[in-house]
Amino acid sequence: MAGTTELAWFKSSHSGTQGDSCVEVAVAGLAVHVRDSKDVTLPGLAVGRDGWGRFVSFVSQA
């Protein structure tokens, strides 16, 4: 995910204050970027906004 350092990353409001076991998300253009907050140097994932919306809808029903 080269070029993602300038994105505005955020964590879920459900994340603990310890900063562990969490993912960060940033929205840019038509994509939603996801990365491991424990090691932001690892490759991340980018998905389309529609796909992200379906994912969030699915997990919110669980």
Summary of the structure (lengths in Angstrom):
residues: 62
radius of gyration: 11.9
end to end distance: 29.4
largest distance: 33.5
contacts: 125
relative contact order: 0.20
helix: 19%
strand: 29%
